[in-house]
Amino acid sequence: MARSKSSKKWLTEHFSDPYVKQSHVAGYRSRAAYKLLELQERDKLFRPGLKIVDLGAAPGGWSQVARQFIGKNDKIIALDILPMDNLAQVDFIQGDFQTEETYNQLLMKLGNERVDLVMSDIAPNITGVKSVDQPKSIYLVDLAIDLAQQVLKSEGTLLVKIFQGEGFDAVLATLRKNFKKVLTRKPKASRARSPEVYLLAQGYRALH
């Protein structure tokens, strides 16, 4: 089937992208690894002794990066609705984290433990129509926040991707209410034309 002009443009941009090329050379599973590496350099997200939940993990680039910085016996639980190839010392759950079944699988893997960091690089399937894409983005962020509030320990951290636009300020207000510090980050590896930014919420005010 013939490709559309937009898909051809995307493929050209993708394969000429320096971060795509770097990820292939370095062995990272996605260019998104470089977003997280930049955030790690700036904000020191990872250290030995952490327990981490990685939402929307496939193909595994963020879990790869986290694994570099935490201890060999520390825990990463990755979730995605899509399959993900095995990654050493990462527990993977394939399923929709919105569902009770997947959530219960996560709780089983955690046992009685709570986590230090929830990170989410989830984005909706983009249609190019802002009035459609923006609400979907905010909805996924709200779900990630809700899950984080269930599994984070006191003083824990949430890192979540969000599209700037309608609903952004409401999410920011929610995070500021529940965390001591909230920062907005736009890594260099995020494409300039993309509305995506990352919200880094630190110091969870746990009620449990």
Residue pairs with C-beta under 8 A, 6 or more apart in sequence:
3 11
6 128
14 20
17 31
19 31
19 34
19 189
20 31
22 28
22 31
22 34
23 29
23 30
23 31
23 33
23 34
23 61
26 33
28 34
28 61
28 64
28 65
29 59
29 60
29 61
29 64
29 85
30 59
30 60
30 61
31 61
31 189
32 61
32 62
32 121
32 189
33 61
33 62
33 64
33 65
34 187
34 188
34 189
35 121
35 187
35 189
35 190
35 198
36 45
36 61
36 62
36 65
36 66
36 119
36 121
37 65
38 187
38 188
38 189
39 45
39 159
39 185
39 187
39 198
39 200
40 46
40 65
40 69
42 185
43 183
43 185
43 200
45 66
45 69
45 117
45 119
45 157
45 159
45 200
46 52
46 65
46 66
46 68
46 69
46 70
46 117
47 69
47 70
48 69
48 70
48 71
48 74
49 70
49 71
49 74
49 116
50 66
50 70
50 71
50 74
50 75
50 115
50 116
50 117
51 74
51 75
51 76
51 110
51 113
51 114
51 115
51 116
51 117
52 66
52 70
52 74
52 75
52 76
52 77
52 115
52 116
52 117
52 118
52 119
53 76
53 77
53 78
53 79
53 106
53 115
53 117
53 118
53 119
53 147
53 148
53 151
54 62
54 63
54 66
54 76
54 77
54 78
54 79
54 90
54 119
54 120
55 79
55 80
55 97
55 118
55 119
55 120
55 121
55 122
55 144
55 147
56 79
56 80
56 120
56 121
56 122
56 123
57 63
57 78
57 79
57 80
57 84
57 92
57 121
58 78
58 80
58 82
58 83
58 84
59 84
59 85
60 78
60 84
60 85
60 87
60 90
62 119
62 121
63 76
63 78
63 87
63 90
64 87
66 76
66 119
67 76
67 87
67 88
67 89
67 90
70 76
72 89
75 91
75 113
75 115
76 89
76 90
76 91
77 90
77 91
77 92
77 93
77 106
77 109
77 110
77 115
78 84
78 87
78 90
78 91
78 92
78 93
79 92
79 93
79 94
79 95
79 97
79 102
79 106
80 92
80 94
81 94
81 95
81 96
82 94
83 94
84 92
84 94
86 92
91 109
93 102
93 105
93 106
93 109
95 101
95 102
95 105
96 102
97 103
97 106
97 143
97 147
98 143
103 147
103 150
106 151
107 151
110 151
114 151
114 152
114 153
114 156
115 151
115 152
115 153
115 156
116 152
116 153
116 156
116 157
117 156
117 157
117 158
117 159
118 144
118 147
118 148
118 151
118 152
118 156
118 157
118 158
118 159
118 160
119 158
119 159
119 160
120 140
120 141
120 144
120 158
120 159
120 160
120 161
121 161
122 140
122 144
122 161
123 137
123 140
123 161
123 163
123 196
124 133
124 136
124 137
124 139
124 140
126 133
127 133
130 165
133 163
134 163
134 165
134 166
134 167
135 166
135 167
137 162
137 163
137 165
137 167
138 162
138 163
138 166
138 167
138 168
138 170
138 171
141 160
141 161
141 162
141 171
141 199
142 171
144 158
144 160
145 158
145 160
145 171
145 174
145 175
145 178
148 156
148 158
148 160
148 204
149 178
149 204
152 158
152 204
152 206
153 204
153 206
154 204
154 205
154 206
155 203
155 204
155 206
156 204
156 206
157 200
157 201
157 202
157 203
157 204
158 175
158 179
158 199
158 200
158 201
158 204
159 198
159 199
159 200
159 201
160 198
160 199
160 201
161 196
161 197
161 198
162 168
162 171
162 196
162 197
162 198
162 199
163 195
163 196
163 197
164 195
164 196
164 197
165 195
171 199
172 182
172 199
175 182
175 199
175 201
176 182
178 201
178 204
178 205
179 201
179 202
179 203
179 204
179 205
180 202
180 203
180 205
181 201
181 202
181 203
182 199
182 200
182 201
182 202
183 199
183 200
183 201
183 202
184 197
184 198
184 199
184 200
185 197
185 198
185 199
185 200
186 196
186 197
186 198
187 198
190 196
190 197
